[in-house]
Amino acid sequence: MKSQALRFNEIDFLRGIACLAVLVFHYFSRAPRAGWMQGVDYPAIELVARYGYLGVHLFFVISGFVILMSAHDATPRAFVASRVARLYPTLWVGATLTAGTAWLLGEGQFMVSMRDWLINLTMLAHWFDAPYVDGAYWSLGYELHFYIFVWVALRLGLMHRLPWLLVGWLAISAINAVKPMWPVQFWLNAKWAPFFVAGGVFYLIRTQGETLGRYALLAASFVLALIYALGDAAAQGTGPEAVALRPVVVGMVVTAVFGVFWMIASGRFTMRASAITFYAGALTYPVYVIHQFFGAMLFEQLRMALGSVPLAMALVVAAVAALAWAIHVGVERPLGKRLRRLLDTPRLEARMSSVG
């Protein structure tokens, strides 16, 4: 069976949970602390929202699972076509919407130059040390690195050695945990490797079964994931936007991520297709690329116009969801299909079809 024919509804549900966690983190913790969303002061909500950044960690585990699934039996060309079609159209619209809004409103703290906007459209802003159009885009750069690794493995015919590739990547991550090295952290995703590797191992368990070796690799991923997550939590307790994070809570969230994924991988947790899983799968990425800076700018405009923080917040969430759906229907699906056909067609076949 081709992996492309598979659909894991429970994975789509987790996408929605991860996206919601990040949105809540930005709207009720990060943005108020940074002064982007004035008047948002809900201490009880913030005590929970401050941990929402861990939704990105869940995203990386999901990516490890889904990307290896999409690479199964795929050619290097088909893999590139699927990733470009999935990610770039939405990014182009989201980055343009955010940058354009900042230019229109003259929001200096969110404005980028035309050059930096164009660089962001490539998803390579971190390669050129360019500011992100939206702060949430940092994670897309590490996703892109992972895609490049998978493409190289496909190109070199190494996917049948996948377990050993995961072992090697995790070994690099372990070395970096002991002695951090910027080039390794940056180019080889050493800091995030435990999460991507865990997703890959969960995919192997789900599709090829449970083995002692896979559980050993999973255990190593879990330990390293905890080490890096706790290190990040400690680092967030310093600086101008410092927030106190309890290590036990961070550890519990990471453990919960691994636990839920183990239930999915082992078939102990399944979900039927539903409106929840459909919209979670469809809206997660568009919401992710537009919610933070664009949402903050829209909130401020609505707050000043309406004089109500709760109403402004509700309208921002509704607007982001509506725009995400419009992007999905009007851009992601039609343009994504065209890009995939264009990139996945060998040049000779394309030339012959155009002649015919």
C-alpha positions as CSV (number, residue, x, y, z in Angstrom):
1,M,0.0,0.0,0.0
2,K,1.3,3.4,-0.9
3,S,1.8,5.7,2.1
4,Q,0.0,8.5,0.3
5,A,-3.2,6.6,0.6
6,L,-3.0,6.6,4.3
7,R,-4.8,9.2,6.5
8,F,-4.4,9.3,10.2
9,N,-7.3,11.3,11.6
10,E,-5.7,11.3,15.1
11,I,-2.6,13.0,13.6
12,D,-4.8,15.7,12.2
13,F,-6.5,16.1,15.6
14,L,-3.0,16.5,17.2
15,R,-2.2,19.2,14.6
16,G,-5.2,21.1,15.8
17,I,-4.1,20.7,19.4
18,A,-0.6,21.9,18.7
19,C,-1.8,24.9,16.7
20,L,-4.3,25.9,19.3
21,A,-1.6,25.7,22.0
22,V,0.7,27.9,20.1
23,L,-2.0,30.4,19.4
24,V,-3.1,30.6,23.0
25,F,0.6,31.0,24.0
26,H,1.1,34.0,21.6
27,Y,-2.2,35.7,22.4
28,F,-2.4,35.3,26.2
29,S,1.3,35.1,27.2
30,R,4.0,36.1,24.6
31,A,2.2,39.1,23.0
32,P,1.0,40.7,26.2
33,R,4.5,40.3,27.7
34,A,6.0,41.9,24.6
35,G,3.5,44.7,24.6
36,W,2.0,43.7,21.2
37,M,-1.5,43.2,22.6
38,Q,-2.4,45.8,25.1
39,G,-5.0,45.1,27.8
40,V,-4.8,41.3,27.6
41,D,-4.4,40.6,31.3
42,Y,-5.8,37.2,32.4
43,P,-3.3,35.8,35.0
44,A,-5.2,32.5,35.4
45,I,-5.2,31.8,31.7
46,E,-1.6,33.0,31.3
47,L,-0.4,30.5,33.9
48,V,-1.5,27.8,31.4
49,A,-0.9,29.7,28.2
50,R,2.9,30.2,29.0
51,Y,3.4,26.5,28.2
52,G,1.7,26.6,24.8
53,Y,5.0,27.1,23.0
54,L,5.5,23.3,23.5
55,G,3.0,22.9,20.7
56,V,5.9,23.4,18.4
57,H,7.6,20.4,19.9
58,L,4.5,18.4,19.1
59,F,4.6,19.7,15.6
60,F,8.1,18.4,15.1
61,V,7.1,14.9,16.3
62,I,4.1,15.0,13.9
63,S,6.4,16.1,11.1
64,G,8.8,13.2,11.8
65,F,5.8,10.8,11.4
66,V,4.1,12.4,8.4
67,I,7.1,13.3,6.4
68,L,8.6,9.8,6.5
69,M,5.1,8.5,5.6
70,S,5.0,10.8,2.6
71,A,8.6,9.8,1.6
72,H,7.7,6.1,1.6
73,D,7.9,4.8,-2.0
74,A,8.3,8.4,-3.3
75,T,10.9,9.6,-5.8
76,P,13.0,12.5,-4.8
77,R,11.1,14.7,-7.4
78,A,7.7,13.6,-6.1
79,F,8.8,14.3,-2.5
80,V,10.0,17.8,-3.4
81,A,6.8,18.4,-5.3
82,S,4.6,17.4,-2.4
83,R,6.5,19.6,0.1
84,V,6.6,22.7,-2.1
85,A,2.9,22.3,-3.0
86,R,1.9,21.8,0.6
87,L,4.0,24.7,2.2
88,Y,4.8,27.5,-0.2
89,P,1.5,28.8,-1.5
90,T,0.2,29.3,2.0
91,L,3.5,30.8,3.2
92,W,3.5,33.3,0.2
93,V,0.0,34.5,1.1
94,G,0.6,34.6,4.9
95,A,3.9,36.4,4.7
96,T,2.5,38.9,2.2
97,L,-0.6,39.5,4.3
98,T,1.5,40.1,7.4
99,A,4.1,42.3,5.8
100,G,1.5,44.2,3.9
101,T,-0.5,44.9,7.0
102,A,2.6,46.2,8.8
103,W,3.5,48.5,5.9
104,L,-0.1,49.8,5.6
105,L,-0.4,50.5,9.3
106,G,3.2,51.7,9.7
107,E,3.8,49.2,12.5
108,G,7.5,49.7,13.0
109,Q,8.0,46.7,15.3
110,F,6.5,44.4,12.7
111,M,7.8,46.0,9.5
112,V,10.5,44.3,7.3
113,S,12.2,45.5,4.2
114,M,11.0,44.4,0.7
115,R,14.2,42.4,0.5
116,D,13.6,40.6,3.8
117,W,10.0,39.9,2.8
118,L,11.2,38.3,-0.5
119,I,13.7,36.2,1.4
120,N,11.0,35.0,3.8
121,L,9.0,33.8,0.8
122,T,11.8,31.2,0.2
123,M,11.6,29.9,3.8
124,L,15.3,30.5,4.0
125,A,15.4,33.7,6.2
126,H,17.5,32.0,8.8
127,W,20.2,31.2,6.2
128,F,20.6,34.9,5.4
129,D,20.1,36.2,9.0
130,A,17.0,38.1,7.8
131,P,14.3,39.0,10.3
132,Y,11.2,36.9,10.1
133,V,8.0,38.4,8.7
134,D,6.4,36.6,11.6
135,G,8.2,35.3,14.6
136,A,6.5,31.9,14.2
137,Y,8.4,31.3,11.0
138,W,11.5,30.2,12.8
139,S,10.2,26.7,13.1
140,L,9.6,26.5,9.3
141,G,13.3,26.8,8.7
142,Y,14.0,23.7,10.8
143,E,11.2,21.9,9.1
144,L,12.9,22.7,5.8
145,H,16.2,21.3,7.0
146,F,14.4,18.1,7.9
147,Y,12.9,17.9,4.4
148,I,16.4,18.4,2.9
149,F,17.7,15.5,5.0
150,V,14.9,13.3,3.7
151,W,15.4,14.4,0.1
152,V,19.1,13.5,0.4
153,A,18.3,10.1,1.8
154,L,15.9,9.5,-1.1
155,R,18.4,10.8,-3.7
156,L,21.1,8.5,-2.4
157,G,18.8,5.5,-2.0
158,L,19.3,5.3,1.7
159,M,15.7,5.1,2.9
160,H,16.1,1.4,3.5
161,R,18.7,2.3,6.1
162,L,16.3,4.6,7.8
163,P,16.7,3.2,11.4
164,W,20.5,3.7,11.2
165,L,20.1,7.2,9.8
166,L,17.9,8.0,12.8
167,V,20.4,6.5,15.2
168,G,23.2,8.6,13.6
169,W,21.1,11.8,13.8
170,L,20.3,11.1,17.5
171,A,24.0,10.5,18.2
172,I,24.8,13.9,16.8
173,S,22.0,15.4,19.0
174,A,23.4,13.6,22.1
175,I,26.9,15.0,21.5
176,N,25.5,18.4,21.0
177,A,23.6,18.2,24.3
178,V,26.9,17.6,26.1
179,K,28.9,20.2,24.1
180,P,26.6,22.6,22.1
181,M,28.0,23.5,18.7
182,W,26.3,26.2,16.7
183,P,26.9,24.7,13.2
184,V,25.6,21.4,14.3
185,Q,22.6,22.9,16.1
186,F,21.8,25.1,13.1
187,W,22.5,23.0,10.1
188,L,21.8,19.5,11.5
189,N,18.8,20.4,13.7
190,A,20.6,18.8,16.6
191,K,18.4,20.5,19.2
192,W,15.2,19.3,17.6
193,A,16.4,16.0,16.3
194,P,14.9,14.0,19.2
195,F,11.4,15.1,18.3
196,F,11.8,14.5,14.6
197,V,13.4,11.1,15.3
198,A,10.7,10.2,17.7
199,G,8.1,10.9,15.0
200,G,10.1,8.7,12.6
201,V,10.3,5.8,15.1
202,F,6.6,6.1,15.8
203,Y,6.0,5.8,12.1
204,L,8.1,2.7,11.9
205,I,6.3,1.2,14.8
206,R,2.9,1.9,13.3
207,T,3.8,0.6,9.8
208,Q,6.4,-2.2,10.6
209,G,5.7,-3.2,14.1
210,E,7.2,-3.0,17.6
211,T,10.8,-4.2,18.1
212,L,13.2,-3.8,21.0
213,G,15.6,-1.7,18.8
214,R,12.8,0.8,18.0
215,Y,11.8,1.1,21.6
216,A,15.5,1.7,22.6
217,L,15.7,4.4,20.0
218,L,12.5,5.9,21.2
219,A,13.7,5.9,24.8
220,A,16.9,7.7,23.8
221,S,14.8,10.2,21.9
222,F,12.6,10.8,24.9
223,V,15.6,11.4,27.3
224,L,17.2,13.9,24.9
225,A,13.8,15.6,24.2
226,L,13.5,16.1,28.0
227,I,17.0,17.5,28.2
228,Y,16.6,20.0,25.5
229,A,13.0,21.0,26.6
230,L,14.1,21.6,30.2
231,G,17.1,23.6,29.0
232,D,14.8,25.8,26.9
233,A,12.5,26.2,29.8
234,A,15.3,27.4,32.0
235,A,16.5,29.8,29.4
236,Q,13.0,31.4,29.2
237,G,13.4,32.5,32.8
238,T,15.9,35.2,31.8
239,G,15.8,38.3,29.5
240,P,13.3,41.2,29.1
241,E,10.4,38.9,28.4
242,A,11.3,36.3,31.1
243,V,8.6,33.9,32.3
244,A,8.9,31.3,35.0
245,L,8.3,27.8,33.8
246,R,8.0,24.8,36.1
247,P,10.3,22.0,35.0
248,V,7.8,19.4,36.2
249,V,5.1,20.8,33.9
250,V,7.4,20.9,30.9
251,G,8.4,17.3,31.6
252,M,4.8,16.3,31.9
253,V,3.9,17.9,28.6
254,V,6.8,16.2,26.8
255,T,5.9,12.9,28.4
256,A,2.3,13.4,27.3
257,V,3.3,14.0,23.7
258,F,5.3,10.8,23.6
259,G,2.6,8.9,25.4
260,V,-0.2,9.9,23.1
261,F,2.0,9.2,20.0
262,W,2.8,5.8,21.4
263,M,-0.9,5.1,21.7
264,I,-1.4,6.2,18.1
265,A,1.6,4.2,16.8
266,S,0.6,1.1,18.6
267,G,-3.0,1.4,17.4
268,R,-4.4,1.9,20.9
269,F,-5.8,5.3,20.0
270,T,-7.6,5.9,16.8
271,M,-10.2,8.4,15.6
272,R,-12.8,8.4,12.9
273,A,-12.9,11.1,10.3
274,S,-15.1,14.0,11.6
275,A,-15.5,17.7,11.2
276,I,-13.0,18.2,14.0
277,T,-10.3,16.2,12.3
278,F,-11.0,17.7,8.9
279,Y,-10.8,21.3,10.0
280,A,-7.8,20.6,12.2
281,G,-6.0,19.1,9.3
282,A,-7.1,21.8,6.8
283,L,-6.6,25.0,8.9
284,T,-3.6,24.3,11.1
285,Y,-0.9,25.5,8.7
286,P,-2.7,28.6,7.4
287,V,-3.6,29.6,11.0
288,Y,0.0,29.1,12.0
289,V,1.5,31.4,9.4
290,I,-0.9,34.3,9.9
291,H,-2.0,34.3,13.6
292,Q,0.9,35.9,15.5
293,F,2.0,39.3,14.1
294,F,-1.0,39.8,11.8
295,G,-3.3,38.8,14.7
296,A,-1.5,41.3,17.1
297,M,-1.9,44.1,14.6
298,L,-5.5,43.4,14.0
299,F,-6.2,43.1,17.7
300,E,-4.8,46.5,18.4
301,Q,-6.9,48.1,15.7
302,L,-10.1,46.4,17.0
303,R,-9.3,47.2,20.6
304,M,-8.9,50.9,19.9
305,A,-12.0,51.0,17.7
306,L,-14.3,48.9,20.0
307,G,-12.9,49.7,23.4
308,S,-13.3,46.1,24.5
309,V,-10.5,43.6,24.9
310,P,-12.6,40.4,25.1
311,L,-14.6,41.4,21.9
312,A,-11.4,42.4,20.1
313,M,-9.9,39.0,21.0
314,A,-13.0,37.1,19.9
315,L,-13.1,38.9,16.6
316,V,-9.4,38.3,15.9
317,V,-9.7,34.6,16.5
318,A,-12.7,34.5,14.2
319,A,-11.0,36.6,11.5
320,V,-7.8,34.4,11.6
321,A,-10.0,31.2,11.3
322,A,-11.9,32.7,8.4
323,L,-8.8,33.9,6.6
324,A,-7.2,30.5,7.2
325,W,-10.1,28.8,5.5
326,A,-10.1,31.3,2.6
327,I,-6.4,30.6,2.1
328,H,-6.9,26.8,2.3
329,V,-9.8,26.9,-0.2
330,G,-8.7,29.7,-2.5
331,V,-4.9,29.2,-2.5
332,E,-3.6,26.1,-0.9
333,R,-5.8,23.6,-2.7
334,P,-5.8,25.0,-6.2
335,L,-2.3,26.4,-6.4
336,G,-0.9,23.4,-4.5
337,K,-2.3,21.0,-7.0
338,R,-0.9,23.0,-9.9
339,L,2.6,23.2,-8.4
340,R,2.6,19.5,-7.6
341,R,1.7,18.6,-11.2
342,L,4.3,21.0,-12.5
343,L,7.1,19.9,-10.3
344,D,6.3,16.2,-10.4
345,T,6.3,15.9,-14.2
346,P,9.6,15.0,-15.8
347,R,10.7,17.6,-18.3
348,L,10.6,15.2,-21.2
349,E,7.0,14.2,-20.4
350,A,6.0,17.8,-20.0
351,R,7.6,18.7,-23.3
352,M,5.8,15.8,-25.1
353,S,2.5,16.7,-23.5
354,S,2.8,20.3,-24.6
355,V,3.6,19.2,-28.2
356,G,0.7,16.8,-28.2
